[in-house]
Structures are given as structure tokens and as C-alpha cells.
Amino acid sequence: MICMQVLILVTFVQCKTNQLTMRHKILARQERNDSRSMKFTKPPYLKKGDTIMIVAPAGFVADSTELDPGIALAKSWGLEVILGKHVFSKHNHFAGTDEERLGDMQLALDNKNVKAIWCSRGGYGTVRIIDQIDFTAFKKNPKWVIGFSDITTLHTHIHNLGIATIHATMPGGMHSATDEAKQTLYKALFGYDYGFEIPTNPLNKKGDAKGILIGGNLSIINSMVGSDSEINTYGKILFIEDVGEDLYRVDRMMYTLKRSGLLKNLKALIVGDFSYDIAKDTLFGGSHREIILNAVKDYNYPVIFDFPGGHIKDNRTLIFGKEINIEVNESTSKIYYSFLDN
């Protein structure tokens, strides 16, 4: 009987200790996020004659024709293009083995002659190599890393190093990209002023804000929580987008971010495209906009829906790690960068 009581007491103490440990970890993460709200280093903007390297850190590319439109576009801008050794490799779902994809990424990061790294496509796989990448040389000589979707893993990890990145269409999607998607990528890479003015959705939360933009794919952001690549949202403007996720999963991911404290201290929220089966998800109740709005209803910051960004042809380029201004009123939503600090 005494042994049973002792066992119960020990179990109770262990549970309380685990709860306190978890609480301390959450507080430590939030304090870390606060301390990481530093000014980002922006890699040098490109100029004609610069070399960019296309690498494939995630899904495989079927053949060279998939990348040809992106290569042609970059060359039309006066850039030299080189390809990673394993860009066209295939290992199950991936563009080569983890070691092969890691090798290409490491070479691109370390090569001083490469001024930007353009990821070939998303899919899945970057998380498998992120912890093996050595960013030592990259931190000394930053360069633009470009991509979206699964490349969000690189965005969030690199942002924790204090270096800006570019969220944009990849070579594999340039065959169907709009002129606006191409033009905003050009302006971002070469350092030109640009911004956006889009019609205001009735569900938008009005207001003005100014802050550093970060973000990416919601699923990937969600999967990084608790890791060294966890996104730092403290005092930032957050952009999110996703594709093919059931609405209950969107709801679950938003609540994960909320419970992790990652939605609390935002300056604003920008929501890009969320493509899903509308007919299939009618029973869940509400659209993705209403789900997202519900998750942030306790916070007093502007929210913009329907930004032209994500898994769509009109995937406008965003510079993550750079300060933007937003204005949300009854008729329009304005988002614009200032290049006066460069």
C-alpha cells in the first residue's frame, strides 16, 4: 500500500515537473523570438553579368524542358546561369539522395561567384537536409535564396541567421507565370522599388502597419515549430499561403501557431492564395478566410486576404526580411517596399 502511494506521488511530481519544463521551454522560445527581432542583412542586389545557380533541394525535376523557361528568363536579364550537378537526378520522390541534394546546396552557398541561388521547385525534402547545411561561408558572403512552398524551410532557417530571402516563382513554374510574377522577381533581384495595390476583401481587418515581412507556406511553417528553423514572428508582418490542404487542417495549423505564441505579437498578417476543394470542404463550415480570421480575432492588427501569391500563376514576388508598409481601407489594400535604406 505504501509502495503504491509512493508511486502515485512520484508520478504526480514527474507530471508537474514536465508541465513546468514545457512552460519554461515556451517562455524561452518567446524570449528568444523577442531577442531575434534584429535588423536583417540584405544580400547585394544583382547586376548584369552576375551568376545564379539553380539547385534542387526537394522534389525531382522531370527533365530540362521544365527549367528551360526559367533559364531563358534569367539570361534575358543578362544573368549567367549554372546548374547544380544533381538538378536532374531522381531518387524516389527526391532530386537525388539527401547527400546529393545537400552537396549541390552546399556548393552553391560556398561559391563566392554565385550571387543568387534559385531553387528549381518545391515538393518535399528540404527539411531532410537543413540540419546538415553549413552556413558559415554564406553568413560571411550572403546571397539571395529564391523559392517558395517547400523552400519555406530555407526561408525560416536563414531568417534566424538574420539574412533576407526572396519568396518567388521557381524555374519549374515560369512556363505559366504571369508577367507580374516575372516583373516583380526582376525588381526584387535588381533592387527596384515596387509595391502592390489590391481590392479589399470584406473580411479584411483595416489599419496601417510597418514592419519586416517574413513567412511562406503555412504547412511548412507549422512543421518547423519547436525546431531550430522555427519562424520568428515577434514584431513582424507574416505572410502565409498553402495549397491542397483540407480546411480542418488549416484550422488545426492556425491553432498550433496561436498556441505556440506565434500569432500574438505580429504587426500584420497577409494571406495569399489557399487552393482547396471548395465543394468537399463545405461541411466544415466557413472558408479559409473565416478560419484564419477566427484564429487571430483576439489580436488587434491589420489582416489582408487574397494577396496574389502562392501556388498560382500570378505568384508575385515578396522580399522576406525587408521592411514593408501596408495600408488597409474599405476599397483597397496597399503593400509597398521602400528602397531608401539600401
HELIX and SHEET records of a PDB file:
HELIX    1   1 ILE A    2  SER A   35  1                                  34    
HELIX    2   2 SER A   64  SER A   76  1                                  13    
HELIX    3   3 ASP A   98  ASP A  110  1                                  13    
HELIX    4   4 THR A  126  ARG A  128  5                                   3    
HELIX    5   5 ILE A  130  GLN A  132  5                                   3    
HELIX    6   6 THR A  136  LYS A  140  1                                   5    
HELIX    7   7 SER A  149  ILE A  151  5                                   3    
HELIX    8   8 THR A  152  HIS A  159  1                                   8    
HELIX    9   9 PRO A  171  GLY A  173  5                                   3    
HELIX   10  10 ASP A  179  PHE A  190  1                                  12    
HELIX   11  11 LEU A  218  SER A  223  1                                   6    
HELIX   12  12 LEU A  247  ARG A  259  1                                  13    
HELIX   13  13 HIS A  288  ALA A  295  1                                   8    
SHEET    1   A 6 GLU A  80  LEU A  83  0                                        
SHEET    2   A 6 THR A  51  VAL A  55  1                                        
SHEET    3   A 6 VAL A 114  CYS A 119  1                                        
SHEET    4   A 6 TRP A 144  GLY A 147  1                                        
SHEET    5   A 6 THR A 165  HIS A 167  1                                        
SHEET    6   A 6 LEU A 318  PHE A 320 -1                                        
SHEET    1   B 7 GLY A 195  PRO A 199  0                                        
SHEET    2   B 7 THR A 332  TYR A 337 -1                                        
SHEET    3   B 7 GLU A 323  VAL A 328 -1                                        
SHEET    4   B 7 GLY A 207  ASN A 217 -1                                        
SHEET    5   B 7 ILE A 237  VAL A 243  1                                        
SHEET    6   B 7 ALA A 268  SER A 275  1                                        
SHEET    7   B 7 VAL A 303  ILE A 304  1                                        
END                                                                             
